[in-house]
Amino acid sequence: MPHRINRRDAVKSMAGLAATLSPLAGCSSSGLEKSGGDPAPAGDKPAGIVDLGKMFRQGSLSPERVTEELLARIERENGRLNAFYEVFDKEARGAAAAAARELREGRDRGPLHGIPLAVKDFIDVAGHRTTAGAHPGFHPPPARADAEVVARLRAAGAIILGKTSTNEWGLGVSTNNAHFGPTRNPHDVTRIPGGSSGGSGAALAAGLCVGALGTDTGGSIRIPASLCGVVGLKPTFGLVSTLGVTPFSPSIDHVGPMARSAEDTFLLLEAISDFRRVPTRRPRVLVPENFFFDDVEQEVADLVRAAGARLGRPEVVRLEGVEAGPDAFRTMAISEAATFLEERLKRHPDRFAEDAAERIRIGLSCKATDYYRAQEFQRRWRSFLSRLLGDDAILVAPATPCPAPPIAESEGVVKSLALSRKLVRLTSPFSFAGVPVLCVPCGKVGGLPVGMQMVAAPHQESLLWAALA
């Protein structure tokens, strides 16, 4: 019974920015550096998708062994980290045995065959409840079918290890959940992993899975990727299906992959969507003159500028009007979330943490005119970014203004709301625009990782890949 609880060698030239892990090497969360401390000892983490696939096909390692090692590691570490809400022990072992048998028989499903993954508990997995981090009184019956993204992973031969933690209904960026307890950052367990896909970020950083899925409405993939020192990709809006995924703000909701390398992240994207990388020239690199480096810790800004310069000769650009982005995003996102949760709050106010309830009340107070203005800004901003970036440029910017804050900064209504405003400020404008964004580690501040956003025009994910060549 379940219990609750890189494609080309060129990637390696970025000195770890997208390097595939070797079987005996820990994940470097320092991004553009080869060195850097890890939350788990070297040799205690699984290899990446590419290297595992090679070993599976050579017969030197099996999906069963890797799955057993990961389940054992989850058993040891999850009590400390709270990254998983549910682990599918029996099902994962059965899927691993089936994958090993198929590979021995020559029935190869592709690069994810036999690869153990985790799924955010916003995404339906047949036979299991999707809690969305909510009060137990709101938990639905077990899902009758897999979400489309999970069905695609299974068809690719992947193994689903379990469901990872999240903020209550996705309302927040800390993964400090009143109903399930806080999820802790493996780099420093007194700090948040980010959110709301914090469980997926923490599980990857701790070596509890090889890859994971998250959701991203205002930064919920990229914030944990930055604070946990892993890679996360928010794809173009609509590229990846949200069928079978708990809604937050349907106009902005995305599902995307997370992993410990860019190579693995793109392999996951290709499995859960119809996207395929196409050859393209290295893009121009744009650096924003305004907004995205304002109110950012200096060490973080310096790391991001240095990382961007290593991708190409930077061109400074001014992003007119972007300052209105976070407020416009907040109006649209929280209004839509409040619409989804309004009746639940009215009938069962005792089932909501106070900070979650306050966010819903804020959403219910938004006027239709405010929502309309937010939509108008969204259209103008998306059009501006599309013209600016075209088919030959990417924009680089910090993903978070600071390393992971202490868990204490996420406790209580005032602190929780302030933390959300602080951490989504740099990510939400790109969610709002629906453009693809890759978050990669770019260094450490005080021993804690921080990430860089790489932004392209809609449906230009291949440019993000080409930038790493």
C-alpha positions as CSV (number, residue, x, y, z in Angstrom):
1,M,0.0,0.0,0.0
2,P,1.3,3.5,-0.7
3,H,2.1,5.5,2.4
4,R,1.4,9.2,2.9
5,I,3.9,11.1,4.3
6,N,22.7,16.1,-21.2
7,R,21.7,15.4,-25.8
8,R,25.1,17.0,-26.8
9,D,28.6,17.4,-25.3
10,A,28.3,21.1,-25.9
11,V,26.1,21.4,-22.8
12,K,29.1,20.4,-20.7
13,S,31.1,23.4,-22.0
14,M,29.0,25.6,-19.6
15,A,30.9,24.0,-16.8
16,G,28.0,22.5,-15.0
17,L,25.2,24.8,-16.0
18,A,23.5,21.9,-17.8
19,A,25.9,19.1,-17.2
20,T,24.5,15.6,-16.9
21,L,25.4,13.9,-13.7
22,S,27.8,11.1,-13.7
23,P,26.9,7.9,-11.7
24,L,29.3,8.7,-8.9
25,A,29.0,12.5,-8.8
26,G,26.7,14.7,-6.8
27,C,24.7,17.4,-8.4
28,S,26.6,20.7,-8.6
29,S,24.1,23.4,-7.6
30,S,26.5,26.1,-8.4
31,G,25.4,26.2,-12.0
32,L,28.2,27.8,-13.9
33,E,30.8,26.4,-11.6
34,K,32.0,22.8,-11.3
35,S,32.6,23.1,-7.5
36,G,30.1,23.8,-4.8
37,G,28.6,22.1,-1.7
38,D,25.6,19.8,-2.1
39,P,22.9,18.9,0.4
40,A,23.7,15.2,-0.2
41,P,27.1,13.5,-0.4
42,A,28.7,12.9,-3.8
43,G,27.9,9.4,-4.9
44,D,24.6,9.4,-3.0
45,K,22.5,10.7,-5.9
46,P,21.3,9.0,-9.0
47,A,22.8,9.8,-12.4
48,G,20.9,11.8,-14.9
49,I,18.5,10.5,-17.5
50,V,21.0,10.1,-20.3
51,D,23.6,8.3,-18.2
52,L,21.1,6.0,-16.5
53,G,19.7,5.2,-19.9
54,K,23.1,4.1,-21.2
55,M,23.7,1.9,-18.2
56,F,20.2,0.3,-18.4
57,R,20.8,-0.6,-22.0
58,Q,24.4,-1.8,-21.3
59,G,23.1,-4.0,-18.6
60,S,25.4,-2.5,-15.9
61,L,22.4,-1.1,-13.9
62,S,18.7,-1.8,-13.8
63,P,15.6,0.3,-13.3
64,E,14.8,-1.9,-10.3
65,R,18.1,-1.2,-8.5
66,V,17.8,2.6,-9.1
67,T,14.1,2.6,-7.9
68,E,15.0,0.6,-4.8
69,E,17.8,3.0,-4.0
70,L,15.6,6.0,-4.4
71,L,12.7,4.5,-2.3
72,A,15.3,3.8,0.4
73,R,16.6,7.3,0.3
74,I,13.0,8.7,0.4
75,E,12.4,6.5,3.5
76,R,15.5,8.0,5.2
77,E,15.2,11.6,4.2
78,N,11.5,12.4,3.8
79,G,10.8,12.7,7.5
80,R,13.4,15.5,7.6
81,L,12.5,17.3,4.4
82,N,8.8,16.5,3.9
83,A,9.2,16.6,0.1
84,F,6.7,13.8,-0.6
85,Y,3.1,13.6,0.5
86,E,2.7,10.1,-0.8
87,V,5.1,7.5,-2.0
88,F,4.0,4.7,-4.4
89,D,6.3,1.9,-3.1
90,K,4.5,-1.1,-4.6
91,E,3.5,0.5,-7.9
92,A,7.0,2.0,-8.4
93,R,8.6,-1.4,-7.9
94,G,6.2,-3.1,-10.3
95,A,6.8,-0.4,-12.9
96,A,10.5,-0.8,-12.5
97,A,10.3,-4.5,-13.0
98,A,8.2,-4.1,-16.1
99,A,10.6,-1.5,-17.5
100,A,13.6,-3.8,-16.9
101,R,11.8,-6.7,-18.6
102,E,10.8,-4.6,-21.6
103,L,14.4,-3.3,-22.1
104,R,15.8,-6.9,-21.9
105,E,13.3,-7.9,-24.5
106,G,14.3,-5.0,-26.8
107,R,11.1,-3.1,-26.4
108,D,12.7,0.3,-25.9
109,R,10.3,3.2,-25.3
110,G,12.9,6.0,-25.4
111,P,15.1,8.0,-23.0
112,L,12.7,8.0,-20.1
113,H,12.3,4.2,-20.1
114,G,12.9,3.0,-16.5
115,I,13.5,6.5,-15.1
116,P,12.0,7.2,-11.7
117,L,10.2,10.6,-11.4
118,A,8.1,12.5,-9.0
119,V,4.9,14.5,-9.6
120,K,3.6,17.5,-7.8
121,D,0.4,16.8,-5.8
122,F,-1.6,19.1,-8.1
123,I,-1.5,16.5,-10.9
124,D,-3.8,13.5,-11.1
125,V,-2.3,10.0,-10.8
126,A,-4.8,7.2,-11.3
127,G,-5.7,5.5,-8.1
128,H,-4.4,8.2,-5.8
129,R,-5.9,11.4,-4.3
130,T,-4.8,14.7,-5.5
131,T,-4.7,16.8,-2.3
132,A,-3.5,20.1,-3.8
133,G,-2.1,20.7,-0.4
134,A,-5.6,21.3,1.0
135,H,-7.3,20.4,4.3
136,P,-8.2,16.7,4.4
137,G,-11.8,17.6,4.3
138,F,-11.4,18.8,0.8
139,H,-9.5,15.7,-0.5
140,P,-11.3,14.1,-3.5
141,P,-11.7,10.4,-4.1
142,P,-8.7,8.8,-5.9
143,A,-8.3,9.9,-9.4
144,R,-9.9,7.6,-12.0
145,A,-7.4,8.5,-14.7
146,D,-3.9,9.9,-15.1
147,A,-3.5,13.5,-16.0
148,E,-2.4,13.7,-19.6
149,V,1.2,14.6,-18.6
150,V,1.3,11.5,-16.4
151,A,-0.1,9.3,-19.1
152,R,2.6,10.6,-21.5
153,L,5.3,9.8,-18.9
154,R,3.9,6.3,-18.4
155,A,3.8,5.7,-22.2
156,A,7.5,6.8,-22.3
157,G,8.3,4.1,-19.7
158,A,8.8,6.4,-16.8
159,I,8.3,5.2,-13.2
160,I,6.2,7.4,-10.9
161,L,7.7,7.4,-7.4
162,G,5.0,9.5,-5.7
163,K,3.4,12.9,-5.1
164,T,5.4,15.9,-3.9
165,S,4.5,18.7,-1.6
166,T,2.9,22.1,-2.3
167,N,1.4,25.2,-0.7
168,E,-2.3,24.9,0.2
169,W,-4.2,25.1,-3.1
170,G,-1.0,26.5,-4.5
171,L,-1.5,29.8,-2.6
172,G,2.0,30.8,-1.8
173,V,5.7,30.4,-2.6
174,S,7.1,28.7,0.6
175,T,5.6,25.2,0.6
176,N,5.0,25.8,4.3
177,N,1.7,24.1,4.5
178,A,-0.6,24.4,7.6
179,H,-2.1,21.0,6.9
180,F,1.0,19.0,6.0
181,G,3.8,20.9,7.7
182,P,6.7,22.8,6.1
183,T,8.9,21.4,3.4
184,R,12.5,22.1,4.1
185,N,15.3,23.1,1.7
186,P,18.0,20.4,1.5
187,H,20.7,23.0,1.4
188,D,19.6,24.4,4.8
189,V,16.6,22.7,6.5
190,T,15.8,25.9,8.4
191,R,14.9,27.6,5.0
192,I,12.1,27.3,2.5
193,P,12.5,25.4,-0.8
194,G,10.3,27.9,-2.6
195,G,6.9,27.1,-4.0
196,S,4.4,26.2,-4.7
197,S,6.3,23.3,-6.4
198,G,8.7,23.2,-3.5
199,G,8.4,19.4,-2.9
200,S,9.6,18.7,-6.5
201,G,12.5,21.1,-6.0
202,A,13.5,19.7,-2.6
203,A,13.2,16.1,-3.8
204,L,15.6,16.8,-6.8
205,A,18.1,18.7,-4.7
206,A,18.2,15.9,-2.1
207,G,18.6,13.2,-4.8
208,L,15.2,11.6,-4.1
209,C,14.2,11.4,-7.8
210,V,15.8,11.8,-11.2
211,G,13.2,14.3,-12.5
212,A,9.9,15.8,-11.5
213,L,6.9,17.7,-12.7
214,G,5.7,21.0,-11.2
215,T,3.1,23.6,-12.0
216,D,3.8,27.3,-12.6
217,T,1.3,30.2,-12.5
218,G,3.5,33.0,-11.1
219,G,6.8,31.3,-10.7
220,S,6.1,28.0,-8.9
221,I,8.6,26.0,-10.9
222,R,11.3,28.7,-11.2
223,I,11.3,29.9,-7.6
224,P,12.0,26.4,-6.2
225,A,14.5,25.7,-9.0
226,S,16.4,28.8,-8.0
227,L,16.3,28.3,-4.2
228,C,17.0,24.6,-4.5
229,G,19.8,24.8,-7.1
230,V,18.0,22.7,-9.8
231,V,16.7,23.4,-13.3
232,G,13.1,24.2,-14.1
233,L,11.3,25.1,-17.3
234,K,8.0,27.0,-17.6
235,P,7.0,26.2,-21.2
236,T,5.0,28.4,-23.6
237,F,1.4,28.7,-22.3
238,G,-0.6,25.9,-23.8
239,L,2.3,23.8,-25.0
240,V,1.8,21.3,-22.2
241,S,-1.6,20.0,-21.3
242,T,-3.2,20.9,-18.0
243,L,-5.9,18.2,-18.3
244,G,-6.2,16.4,-15.0
245,V,-4.3,19.2,-13.1
246,T,-6.0,21.2,-10.3
247,P,-6.6,24.7,-11.6
248,F,-5.3,27.8,-9.9
249,S,-5.6,30.5,-12.6
250,P,-6.5,28.8,-15.9
251,S,-5.5,31.8,-18.0
252,I,-1.9,31.5,-16.7
253,D,-1.5,27.9,-15.4
254,H,1.4,25.9,-16.8
255,V,2.8,22.4,-16.2
256,G,6.5,21.9,-16.7
257,P,9.6,19.8,-16.0
258,M,12.2,20.0,-13.3
259,A,15.5,18.2,-13.2
260,R,19.2,18.5,-12.2
261,S,20.3,19.3,-15.7
262,A,19.0,21.2,-18.7
263,E,19.4,18.1,-20.8
264,D,17.2,16.1,-18.5
265,T,14.7,18.9,-18.3
266,F,14.3,19.1,-22.1
267,L,14.0,15.3,-22.4
268,L,11.1,15.6,-19.9
269,L,9.5,18.4,-21.9
270,E,9.7,16.3,-25.1
271,A,7.9,13.5,-23.2
272,I,5.0,15.5,-21.9
273,S,4.4,17.6,-25.0
274,D,4.8,17.5,-28.8
275,F,7.8,19.9,-28.6
276,R,11.0,18.7,-30.2
277,R,14.3,20.6,-30.2
278,V,15.3,21.9,-33.6
279,P,18.8,23.1,-34.6
280,T,19.2,26.9,-34.3
281,R,21.9,29.4,-34.0
282,R,23.0,30.7,-30.6
283,P,20.7,33.5,-29.7
284,R,21.6,37.1,-28.9
285,V,21.6,37.7,-25.1
286,L,19.6,40.7,-23.8
287,V,19.9,42.0,-20.3
288,P,17.2,44.3,-18.9
289,E,18.3,47.8,-17.9
290,N,15.3,48.3,-15.5
291,F,13.2,46.4,-13.0
292,F,14.7,43.0,-13.0
293,F,17.9,44.0,-11.2
294,D,16.1,46.5,-8.9
295,D,15.7,45.4,-5.2
296,V,17.9,42.3,-5.9
297,E,20.7,41.4,-3.6
298,Q,24.0,42.6,-5.1
299,E,25.7,39.2,-5.0
300,V,22.7,37.7,-6.8
301,A,22.7,40.4,-9.4
302,D,26.5,40.0,-10.0
303,L,26.1,36.2,-10.4
304,V,23.3,36.6,-12.9
305,R,25.1,39.2,-15.0
306,A,28.3,37.1,-15.1
307,A,26.3,34.0,-16.1
308,G,24.5,35.9,-18.8
309,A,27.8,37.2,-20.2
310,R,29.1,33.7,-20.5
311,L,26.1,32.9,-22.7
312,G,27.0,35.6,-25.2
313,R,27.8,39.3,-25.5
314,P,25.1,41.1,-23.6
315,E,22.9,43.8,-25.1
316,V,21.2,46.1,-22.6
317,V,17.5,46.7,-23.3
318,R,14.8,48.8,-21.5
319,L,11.5,47.0,-20.8
320,E,8.9,49.7,-20.9
321,G,5.9,49.3,-18.7
322,V,7.1,46.1,-17.0
323,E,6.7,47.7,-13.5
324,A,2.9,47.2,-13.8
325,G,3.4,43.5,-14.5
326,P,3.3,42.0,-10.9
327,D,0.2,43.9,-9.9
328,A,-1.6,43.0,-13.2
329,F,-0.6,39.4,-12.7
330,R,-1.8,39.3,-9.1
331,T,-5.2,40.7,-10.1
332,M,-5.8,38.1,-12.8
333,A,-4.3,35.1,-10.9
334,I,-5.9,35.7,-7.5
335,S,-9.3,36.6,-9.1
336,E,-9.4,33.3,-10.9
337,A,-8.2,31.3,-7.9
338,A,-10.8,33.0,-5.7
339,T,-13.5,32.1,-8.2
340,F,-12.5,28.4,-7.9
341,L,-12.3,28.4,-4.1
342,E,-15.1,30.9,-3.2
343,E,-17.7,28.3,-2.3
344,R,-15.3,26.2,-0.3
345,L,-14.3,29.1,1.8
346,K,-17.9,30.1,2.4
347,R,-19.0,26.6,3.5
348,H,-15.8,25.6,5.4
349,P,-13.8,28.6,6.5
350,D,-12.3,26.5,9.2
351,R,-10.6,24.3,6.6
352,F,-8.3,27.2,5.4
353,A,-5.1,28.5,6.9
354,E,-5.6,32.2,7.5
355,D,-3.0,33.3,4.9
356,A,-4.8,31.2,2.3
357,A,-8.2,32.6,3.3
358,E,-6.9,36.1,3.1
359,R,-5.5,35.6,-0.4
360,I,-9.0,34.4,-1.5
361,R,-10.7,37.3,0.1
362,I,-8.3,39.6,-1.7
363,G,-9.2,37.9,-5.0
364,L,-12.9,38.2,-4.3
365,S,-12.5,42.0,-3.7
366,C,-11.0,42.6,-7.2
367,K,-13.3,44.5,-9.6
368,A,-14.2,43.5,-13.1
369,T,-12.6,46.7,-14.3
370,D,-9.4,45.7,-12.6
371,Y,-9.5,42.3,-14.2
372,Y,-10.1,43.8,-17.6
373,R,-7.2,46.2,-17.3
374,A,-5.0,43.3,-16.3
375,Q,-6.0,41.4,-19.4
376,E,-5.2,44.5,-21.5
377,F,-1.8,44.8,-20.0
378,Q,-1.2,41.0,-20.5
379,R,-1.9,41.4,-24.3
380,R,0.4,44.4,-24.6
381,W,3.2,42.9,-22.6
382,R,3.1,39.6,-24.4
383,S,3.1,41.4,-27.8
384,F,6.1,43.6,-26.6
385,L,8.1,40.6,-25.5
386,S,7.4,38.6,-28.7
387,R,8.6,41.5,-30.8
388,L,11.6,42.2,-28.6
389,L,12.9,38.6,-28.6
390,G,11.7,37.4,-32.0
391,D,13.3,34.2,-33.2
392,D,16.9,35.1,-32.4
393,A,17.2,36.5,-28.8
394,I,16.8,35.5,-25.2
395,L,16.6,37.7,-22.1
396,V,18.4,36.9,-18.9
397,A,17.3,38.0,-15.4
398,P,17.4,36.8,-11.8
399,A,14.8,34.2,-10.8
400,T,14.7,35.3,-7.2
401,P,16.1,38.5,-5.6
402,C,17.8,36.5,-2.8
403,P,18.7,33.0,-1.7
404,A,16.2,30.9,0.2
405,P,14.6,32.8,3.2
406,P,14.2,31.2,6.6
407,I,10.9,29.3,7.1
408,A,10.0,31.8,9.8
409,E,9.6,34.5,7.2
410,S,6.7,32.5,5.7
411,E,4.7,32.2,8.9
412,G,1.7,34.3,9.6
413,V,-0.5,36.3,7.2
414,V,1.5,39.4,7.0
415,K,4.9,37.6,6.5
416,S,3.4,35.1,4.1
417,L,1.9,37.7,1.8
418,A,5.0,39.9,1.9
419,L,7.2,36.9,1.0
420,S,5.0,36.1,-2.0
421,R,5.1,39.6,-3.3
422,K,8.9,39.6,-2.9
423,L,9.6,36.2,-4.6
424,V,7.1,36.4,-7.5
425,R,8.0,39.9,-8.5
426,L,10.7,38.7,-11.0
427,T,9.0,35.6,-12.3
428,S,5.3,36.6,-12.6
429,P,5.8,39.0,-15.6
430,F,6.9,36.1,-17.7
431,S,4.2,33.8,-16.5
432,F,1.7,36.5,-17.3
433,A,3.1,36.7,-20.9
434,G,3.0,33.0,-21.4
435,V,6.5,32.9,-22.8
436,P,9.0,30.0,-22.2
437,V,11.5,30.5,-19.3
438,L,14.3,28.2,-18.3
439,C,15.7,28.6,-14.8
440,V,19.2,27.4,-14.3
441,P,21.6,27.6,-11.2
442,C,24.1,30.3,-11.6
443,G,26.0,30.3,-8.3
444,K,25.7,30.5,-4.6
445,V,25.4,33.2,-2.0
446,G,26.4,32.3,1.5
447,G,26.3,28.6,0.5
448,L,22.8,28.8,-0.9
449,P,22.0,28.5,-4.6
450,V,20.3,31.1,-6.7
451,G,19.0,30.9,-10.3
452,M,18.9,32.8,-13.6
453,Q,15.9,33.0,-15.8
454,M,16.5,32.6,-19.6
455,V,13.4,33.9,-21.5
456,A,12.5,33.4,-25.1
457,A,9.5,34.4,-27.3
458,P,6.5,32.0,-27.5
459,H,7.3,28.6,-28.9
460,Q,11.0,29.4,-29.0
461,E,12.1,26.8,-26.4
462,S,14.8,25.6,-28.8
463,L,16.5,29.0,-28.5
464,L,16.9,28.3,-24.7
465,W,18.6,25.0,-25.5
466,A,20.8,26.6,-28.2
467,A,21.9,29.2,-25.7
468,L,23.7,26.5,-23.7
469,A,25.7,25.3,-26.6
